[in-house]
Amino acid sequence: MAQDNNKQGFETRAVRAGQVRTAEGEHSEPIFTTSSFVFDSAGQAAARFSGAEPGNLYSRFTNPTVNTFERRLAALEGGECCVATASGMAAIITTCIALLQYGDHIVASNGIFGSTVVLLNNYLARCGNETTFVPLTDLNAWEKAIRPNTRLLFLETPANPLGEVGDIEALAVLAHKHDCLLVVDNTVSTAALQRPLELGADIVVLSATKYIDGQGRCVGGAVIGNREHVGEKVYGFVRTTGPSLSPFNAWIFLKGLETLTVRMQAHCERALQLAQWLGEQPRVRKVFYPGLESHPQYQLASKQQTAFGGLLAFEVEGGRDEAWRFIDSMKLISITANLGDTRTTITHPATTTHGRLTPEARAAAGIYDNLIRVAVGLEDVEDLKADLTNGLQAL
């Protein structure tokens, strides 16, 4: 049952892939809340620890519920292996430390999530790994930034919060030309809308906290790729250092995957309607959503994504005070920096998700004080318009 899913449809895999039923014959996946596992003998224990015999050892790196989630997500993303982690940020740092040596260089897009920028600049730099940031959509800038010691190209597409879209296929060709690995953060789209590995990427990282959970309940992440990079190196790092996903959170994510396709379709439909409506409002200067034909990468997004996602941003007239006044006028929409929830959320990126960046770094990423991000949930669109109208009236 866990193996016979290669030819099944995406929705079928999202519901059934990866499950191995126990002798109890359960229909829904069980939660294995145990820290350790019992061996039949000392010899079996030795065989398990040496790798000569497969099986569970310790829930830091082998847990049946977590393994089911890993197999299912690998089947959806099209990877050979998946390693689950305690958070999306844990997935990124795990990938970098597992695959980089001291002195290796990274090229990353300058529109990536603020915490990722801090991780690369403040923490990986201490490990001797310098990062050069380039515009996501400028292929020439990517190539010029590559050095003899460049090992990873890292991007997030669509980028949070401006929805910029990077050409995964072109960047994969560029990465492999220079003997680099292409790592794509697929949090905003998920495999329901975009599958970077099929476009040539080597590794996918994501925050399962967002759309995979879908209801704002748990924190987790994942790394997906081939057996060498993920199945051996990333897994080996998690086994030793322990940024592990809990069985309970893995079970929540399994339930989230079952409804991922229908939820993403609904998020996309509502986001497009709101983006179009916001573009007609007189106090809104600009709307950022890759599903708008006015978006610079609309054609590319249409090519490599099946839909455009639930995340949009817009600039209002004025600066920080006006943006805050807009946000503070919300009565229905939640003021929180999370995304991917059934509940629509709103935040001010310059002082929250990207608040730890320098003013120069925010400007390079296009994050200005009048920018507002909305992660569109599953409420009635007319109710969302009415709430956003409160913000417009406050301006």
C-alpha positions in Angstrom: 0.0 0.0 0.0 2.8 2.4 0.8 4.7 1.6 -2.5 1.9 1.2 -5.1 1.1 4.9 -5.7 3.4 6.0 -8.5 0.6 5.9 -11.1 -2.1 7.2 -8.9 -3.6 10.7 -9.1 -2.4 13.5 -6.9 -5.6 13.6 -4.8 -5.5 9.8 -4.3 -1.9 10.0 -3.1 -2.7 12.9 -0.8 -5.3 10.7 1.0 -3.6 7.3 0.9 0.1 7.3 0.0 2.6 6.1 2.6 0.3 4.4 4.9 1.3 0.9 6.2 -1.5 -0.6 8.4 -0.6 -2.3 11.6 -2.0 -5.7 12.7 -5.0 -3.8 14.3 -6.3 -2.9 10.8 -6.9 0.7 11.5 -8.4 2.9 8.7 -7.0 6.2 9.8 -3.3 6.5 10.5 -2.4 5.9 14.2 -0.3 8.2 16.3 2.7 6.4 17.8 3.4 8.4 21.0 6.5 6.5 22.1 10.1 7.6 22.5 11.6 4.2 22.0 11.0 0.8 20.5 11.6 -2.7 21.9 13.8 -5.2 20.1 13.4 -9.0 20.1 17.0 -9.5 21.0 20.4 -7.8 21.6 21.4 -9.0 18.1 18.4 -7.3 16.5 19.1 -4.1 18.4 22.7 -4.2 17.1 21.5 -4.9 13.5 19.0 -2.0 13.7 21.6 0.5 15.0 24.2 -0.6 12.4 21.7 -0.3 9.6 21.9 -3.9 8.6 18.2 -4.4 9.4 15.5 -1.8 8.8 13.1 -0.9 11.6 12.4 1.6 14.3 15.0 2.6 16.8 14.2 5.9 18.5 11.5 8.5 17.7 14.1 11.3 17.3 14.7 9.8 13.8 12.4 6.8 13.3 8.7 7.1 14.2 6.0 5.3 12.2 3.6 8.3 12.2 6.3 10.7 11.0 7.5 8.1 8.5 4.0 7.9 7.0 3.9 11.7 6.6 7.4 11.7 5.0 6.4 8.9 2.5 3.2 10.7 1.6 4.8 14.1 1.1 7.6 12.6 -1.0 4.9 11.0 -3.2 3.2 14.3 -3.7 6.3 16.3 -4.4 7.8 13.6 -6.7 10.9 13.0 -4.6 12.7 9.8 -3.6 12.9 10.7 0.0 11.5 13.2 2.6 12.8 14.1 6.0 10.4 15.9 8.3 11.7 18.6 10.7 10.4 20.5 13.7 9.7 23.7 11.6 10.2 25.2 8.2 13.3 27.0 9.4 14.6 23.8 10.8 14.2 22.3 7.3 16.3 25.1 5.8 19.2 25.1 8.3 19.2 21.3 8.2 19.6 21.3 4.4 22.3 23.9 4.5 24.5 22.3 7.2 24.0 18.8 5.9 25.1 19.7 2.3 27.6 22.5 2.8 31.3 22.4 3.8 33.2 25.2 5.5 33.8 28.0 2.9 31.0 27.0 0.5 29.1 29.9 -1.0 25.4 30.3 -1.5 23.5 32.5 -4.0 19.9 33.3 -2.8 17.1 35.5 -4.1 16.7 38.7 -2.2 13.0 38.3 -1.8 13.1 35.3 0.5 11.4 35.1 3.9 12.9 37.5 6.4 14.0 34.8 8.9 15.7 32.9 6.1 17.8 36.0 5.4 18.7 36.3 9.0 19.6 32.6 9.1 21.9 33.0 6.1 23.6 36.3 7.2 23.8 35.8 10.9 24.2 32.1 11.5 25.5 30.3 8.5 28.0 33.0 8.0 29.5 31.9 11.3 30.0 28.5 9.7 32.1 30.1 6.9 29.2 30.1 4.4 28.8 33.5 2.7 25.6 34.3 0.8 25.2 36.6 -2.1 21.7 37.9 -2.7 20.4 38.7 -6.2 17.0 39.7 -7.7 14.9 36.6 -8.1 13.9 37.3 -11.7 17.4 38.4 -13.1 19.0 35.3 -14.5 22.1 37.2 -15.5 22.6 38.4 -11.9 22.3 34.8 -10.7 25.0 33.6 -13.1 27.3 36.6 -12.3 27.1 35.8 -8.6 28.2 32.2 -8.9 31.8 31.6 -7.8 34.0 28.5 -8.0 33.0 27.6 -4.4 29.3 28.2 -4.9 27.4 25.1 -3.8 23.7 26.1 -3.4 21.3 28.3 -5.3 18.3 29.0 -3.0 15.0 30.6 -3.9 11.4 30.9 -2.8 8.8 31.1 -5.5 6.3 32.6 -5.4 8.1 34.9 -3.0 6.5 36.0 0.3 5.0 38.6 0.4 5.3 40.2 -3.1 4.5 37.1 -5.1 7.6 37.4 -7.4 8.0 34.2 -9.5 11.4 32.6 -10.3 12.0 30.5 -13.3 12.7 27.2 -11.7 13.5 25.3 -14.9 16.0 28.0 -16.1 17.6 28.2 -12.7 18.0 24.4 -12.5 19.9 24.5 -15.8 22.1 27.3 -14.5 22.7 25.5 -11.2 23.7 22.2 -12.9 25.9 24.0 -15.4 28.0 25.2 -12.5 27.8 22.0 -10.5 25.5 23.5 -7.9 22.3 22.3 -6.2 19.0 24.1 -6.7 17.0 24.4 -3.5 13.4 25.7 -3.8 11.2 26.8 -0.9 7.7 25.6 -2.0 5.8 26.7 1.1 3.5 29.2 -0.6 2.4 26.9 -3.5 2.8 23.4 -2.1 2.9 20.4 -4.4 -0.8 21.0 -5.1 0.1 24.0 -7.3 3.8 23.6 -8.2 6.3 20.7 -8.2 9.8 22.1 -8.4 11.5 18.7 -8.6 9.7 18.0 -11.9 11.1 21.3 -13.2 14.7 20.3 -12.4 15.2 21.4 -8.8 17.3 19.2 -6.6 15.7 19.8 -3.2 12.4 21.2 -2.0 12.1 22.7 1.5 8.8 23.9 3.0 7.0 24.9 6.2 4.3 22.4 6.8 3.0 24.9 9.4 1.3 26.8 6.6 -1.0 25.2 3.9 -0.2 21.6 4.6 -1.6 21.9 8.1 -4.2 24.4 6.8 -5.8 25.4 10.1 -3.0 27.0 12.1 -2.6 24.2 14.6 1.0 22.9 14.4 4.5 23.8 13.5 6.7 21.6 11.3 8.7 21.4 8.1 10.2 19.0 5.5 13.0 18.5 3.1 12.3 16.5 -0.1 14.8 15.2 -2.7 16.8 12.2 -3.7 18.3 9.4 -1.6 21.9 10.8 -1.6 21.2 14.4 -0.6 18.1 13.9 1.5 17.9 10.2 2.3 21.5 10.1 3.5 22.9 13.5 4.3 19.9 15.4 5.5 18.5 12.3 7.4 22.0 11.8 8.9 22.0 15.4 10.3 18.5 15.0 11.8 19.3 11.7 13.3 22.4 13.1 15.0 21.2 16.6 16.0 17.4 16.1 16.5 15.4 18.9 14.9 12.6 16.3 14.8 8.9 16.5 14.0 6.6 15.2 16.7 4.3 12.3 16.0 1.2 14.3 16.9 2.2 17.1 14.5 2.9 14.6 11.8 -0.6 13.1 12.2 -2.1 16.6 12.0 -0.2 17.2 8.8 -1.4 13.9 7.4 -5.0 15.0 7.9 -4.1 18.3 6.3 -2.7 16.6 3.2 -6.0 14.8 2.7 -7.8 18.1 1.9 -4.8 20.1 0.5 -6.1 20.2 -3.1 -9.6 21.4 -2.4 -8.3 23.9 0.1 -5.7 25.3 -2.2 -8.3 25.7 -5.0 -10.5 27.7 -2.6 -7.6 29.9 -1.4 -6.7 30.7 -5.0 -10.2 31.5 -6.1 -10.7 33.9 -3.2 -7.3 35.5 -3.5 -7.8 36.3 -7.1 -11.1 37.9 -6.5 -9.7 40.0 -3.7 -6.6 41.0 -5.7 -8.8 42.2 -8.6 -11.1 44.1 -6.2 -8.2 45.8 -4.4 -6.8 46.9 -7.7 -10.0 48.9 -8.3 -9.8 50.8 -4.9 -8.6 54.4 -5.1 -6.4 54.4 -2.0 -4.5 51.3 -3.1 -1.4 52.1 -5.0 -0.4 48.7 -6.2 -1.4 45.1 -5.8 1.0 42.2 -5.9 -0.5 38.8 -7.0 0.9 36.5 -9.7 -2.6 35.7 -10.9 -3.2 39.2 -12.2 -2.4 39.7 -15.8 -0.6 42.9 -14.9 1.9 41.0 -12.8 5.4 40.9 -14.4 5.7 37.1 -14.1 2.1 36.3 -14.9 3.0 34.2 -18.0 5.8 32.3 -16.1 3.4 31.6 -13.1 0.8 30.3 -15.6 3.4 28.0 -17.0 5.0 26.4 -13.9 2.0 26.6 -11.5 -1.5 25.2 -11.8 -2.9 28.2 -9.9 -1.6 31.3 -8.2 -1.9 30.7 -4.5 -3.6 32.4 -1.5 -1.1 35.1 -0.7 -1.3 38.7 -1.9 0.1 42.1 -0.9 -0.7 45.7 -1.7 0.6 49.1 -1.1 -1.6 51.9 0.3 -1.2 55.6 -0.1 1.1 56.9 2.7 3.6 55.1 4.9 3.7 53.0 8.0 1.1 55.0 9.9 -1.4 54.6 7.2 -0.7 50.9 6.8 -1.1 50.4 10.6 -4.3 52.4 10.5 -5.6 50.1 7.8 -4.6 46.9 9.7 -6.0 48.2 13.0 -9.4 48.7 11.4 -9.9 45.0 10.8 -12.9 43.4 12.6 -13.0 40.0 11.0 -9.5 39.4 9.5 -6.9 38.3 12.1 -3.8 40.5 12.7 -1.1 37.8 12.7 1.9 36.9 10.7 1.0 33.3 10.0 -0.4 32.2 6.6 -2.0 29.2 5.1 -4.9 29.2 7.6 -8.6 28.8 7.0 -8.9 32.2 8.6 -7.7 35.2 6.6 -4.7 37.0 8.2 -3.2 40.4 7.7 0.2 41.8 8.7 2.7 44.6 8.1 5.8 42.9 6.7 8.2 45.7 7.3 7.8 45.5 11.0 6.9 41.8 11.4 8.1 39.1 9.0 10.9 41.3 7.6 11.4 43.5 10.7 14.8 42.1 11.5 16.3 43.0 8.1 18.2 46.2 7.7 16.3 49.1 5.9 18.6 48.5 2.9 17.8 44.8 2.8 14.1 45.5 3.0 14.3 48.1 0.2 16.2 45.6 -2.0 13.4 43.1 -1.4 10.7 45.7 -2.2 9.4 45.7 1.4 8.3 49.3 2.0 6.5 50.8 5.0 3.2 51.1 3.1 3.0 47.4 2.2 0.4 45.1 3.7 0.2 41.4 3.3 -3.0 39.3 3.3 -3.1 35.6 3.4 -6.5 34.8 2.1 -8.5 32.1 4.0 -11.7 30.3 3.3 -14.3 32.8 4.5 -17.0 34.3 2.3 -15.3 36.8 -0.2 -18.0 39.4 0.4 -17.3 39.4 4.1 -13.6 39.8 3.4 -14.2 42.7 1.1 -16.4 44.3 3.7 -13.6 44.1 6.3 -11.0 45.4 4.0 -13.4 48.3 3.2 -13.0 49.2 6.9 -9.3 49.7 6.3 -9.9 51.7 3.2 -12.3 54.0 5.0 -9.7 54.5 7.8 -7.4 55.9 5.2 
